[in-house]
Amino acid sequence: MQTTIHPTAVVHPKASLGVGVQVGPYVIIEEDVRIGDGCVVDAAAQIKRFTSLGAENHVHSMACVGGEPQDLKFHGEETRLEIGERNRIREFSTIHRGTEGGGGVTRVGSDNLMMAYSHIAHDCIVGNNNVLANAATLAGHVVVGSEVVVGGLSAVHQFVNIGDFAFIGGKTGVAQDVPPYMLAVGERATLRGLNLIGLRRHGFSSEEIHALKSAYKLIWRSNQERNEVMQQAETELGHFPQVIKLLDFIRSSKRGTITPERI
């Protein structure tokens, strides 16, 4: 399949387009952009400077990819946005380049769905197979694992880390790290147990889910000291790699993790 560019599109001569790329009407593709094979860029979308997209991404109408970071310390430095393969970037979504102070690169993996009006800010690192629902917002330096769902109209604070298989409900404000496998809901996010539906959909066994439930109760429902219950969970459930992953995430958290709602 040949690359096709609509006559009203503006493609900079220093942009690089792969094989089979489709560029719709009124698209703007700036210099120093690399677009992989089979990508589709719909009408009036913009791909800004210093952006690279892997193969088979679909950028929908009016999305703006690779814009300058919304950071007052930014003064036009050459920073980048790197996007993997097979992502769907829906209408009016925005993804910004990195900043010098944040490492210089915003990275988005593969097979993600960014629904309409979602936003990924500067220096974020987003894994694979994630869903950002309509108007979900990631502030700068946020790290999102893989298989994560961020509900519509939710906002994630700068530097927050969201673990694999977590689910964040709609209209949730997330100010601390969300451990893997967990469900977070609320105007200020609190833990509401495991993301059971997500875990079952992804083929977790009943034994693995039971082990994670047991670890959850030990860590967040016990009156013992946190270090003691963490060690107890590792001793009793450490043969489950999912539990070790959960414990490692909690131990490495710099902002602290969200906790269950106090009753």
N, C-alpha and C positions, 0 to 999 in steps of 0.2 A: 504494500500500500504506500502510495506517495504522500509526501507532506503537502498539505494544502493550506494556503494562507489567503483569507478573504481580502479582496482589494482595498477595503477600508481599514484593515488592521495596520498598525505601525510596529514594525519589527526592526530593531536596531541592527545594522550590518554586523556588529560585533557580538550579537547573540548567536548561540549555537542551538540548532534544532535537530533532533534525531530523525529517524525514519518513521513515516506514518503519523507525524504530528498534525493535528487539525487545529487551526487557528481561526476563530470566528470573527464576525464583523466587529469593528471598533475596539478590538483588543490592542493593548499596548504592552510590548515586550521590550524592556530596556537593554542597554549594553551589559556585557559580562553576565548574561543569563545563560544557563545550560538547561535544556529541556530534553528529557530522554525519549526513547522510541515509544510511539503509540499514545502519547499524551494528547488530551483534548482540552483546549482552552476556549470556553464559550464566550459569547458576545459580551463586550465591554469589560471583561476581566483585565486586571493589570498584573504583570510579573515584573517586579522592580529589580534594580541592579543587585549584583552579587548574590543571586539566587540560583540554586541548582535543584532540579527535579529529576528523580529517577524515571523509570519506565511506567507507562500506563496510568499516570495520574490524571484525574479529571478535575479541572478548575472551572467551576460554574460561573454563570453571569454575575458580574459586579463584585466578585471576590478580588481582594488586593493582597498579593503574596510578596513578601520581601520588603515591606515598607520600613522606613527608618524607625528605630526604637523610640518609644515615648518616654525618654529619659532626659532630664535636664542636663545631665553630664555629657550627653552625646553631642559631638561637634563635627559630624560628617566623616568620621573615621571609616575605613574600609572594613566592614564586618559582614558576616555571611548568614544566609539561611540555607540549610541543607535538608531536603525532603527526600524520603525513600521512594518506594514504588506503590502503585495501586491505591493511592489515597484519594478520597472524595472530599473535595473542598467546596462546600455549597455556597449559595448566594450570600453576598455581603460579608463573608468571613474575612478575617484579617490575621495574617501571621507576620511577625516582625523579625528583622535581623537582630543579631546579637549586639552587645556593647563591648568595648575594650576591657572595661573593668569586670565583665562577667564571663570572659573567656573568648569573646568575639564571634561566637557561633550560636545560633538557635538551631536545634536539630529535631526533626520529626521523622519517625520511623516509617513503617510500611503498613498498608491495609487499615488505615485509620479513617473514620468518618467524622468530619468536622461539619456539623449541621449549620444552617443559615444563622448568620450574625454571631457565630462563635469567634473567640479571640484567643490567640496564642501570642504572648508578649515576648520581649527580648530575652535571650539566653535560656529559654525553656528547653528542656530535654523531654521529648515525648516518645514513648516506646511504640509497640505494635498492637494492632487490633483494638484500638481504643475508640470510644464514642464520646464526642463532645456534643451534647444536645443543643438545641437552639439557644443562642445567646449565652452559652456557658463561657466563662472568662478565666483564663489563666494569667495571673500577674507575672512579673519578671522573675526569672530564675527558678520557676516551678519545675519539679521533676515528676513526671508521670510514668509509671511502669508500663506493663502491658495488660491487655484484657480489662481495662478500667472503663467504667461509665461515669461521666460527669453530667448530672441532670441539667435540664434547661434552667436558665436564669441563675445558675450557681456562680459563685465567685471564689476563687482560690487565691489566698494571700501570697505575697512574694516569699520565695525560698521554701515553700511548703513542698513536702515529698509525699506522693501518693503511691502506695504499694500495689503490686499486681493483684488483679481480680477484685479490687475494691469497687464499691458502688456508692456514688454520692447522689443523694436525692435532689429533686428540683428545688430551686430557690434556697439553696444552702450556702452559708458563708463559712469557708474553711480557713481557719487561722493557724492550725497546727497540723502536724503530719497525720496522715490516715494510714494505719497499718494495712498490710495485704490481707485479702480475704474478707474485709470488714464492710459493714453497711454504715454509712454516715448520713445523718439527717438533722435538720433543724436550722433555725435562723442563724444560730451559732452552732456549728456542727458538733454533734455528740454521737458516740457509738451506740448503735442499736442492735448489736449482735453481729453474726456472720452474714455475708452476702449469700444466703443459702441457695436462692434461685440461680444465681450466677455460677456457683460452685457445681451445682447439679448439672446445669447446662454444659459445663466444660468437662464433665465426666469424672469429677472427684468421687471416690468411693465412699460408701457409708462409714467405713473405718477412718478414712482421712478426715471426713467432716466431723465425726465424733471426737477425734483427737483435737481438732481445732476448737470445738466447743469446750472441751475439758480445759484446754489451755486458756481460753477466754475467761472461763469461770475462775481459774486459779489467779490469773493476772489482774482481772478487774473486779472480781466479786469477793476477793479475800480480804480479810482485815490484817493480814501479815504484811511485813515490810516487802517492798517491791523486789529488792534483790533476792530475798528468800523465796518468794513465789516464782520468780523467773528461774532460779536454780532448781526448784522443785519441778517446774514444768519441763525443764530440760532433762532432768533425771528420769521422770516418769514417762515422758512422751518424745524424748529426743530421737527415737528410732523413726519418727515421721519427719521427712525433710521439710514438709510444710510448716511444722511447728518450729523447727530450727530457723527457717526463713523468717517467720513471725518474730521470734525472739531476737534475731540479729537486727531486724529492722528497728525494733523498739530500742535496743541498746545503742544503735548508731544515730538515733534521732537527735538533731541539734535543737530543734524548736520544741521538742516534746510532742507526744501524740495526743490526739483527742481522747476523751474518756467517756464512759457511759453517763447518761443524764442522771443527776442526783434526784432522788425521790424524797 
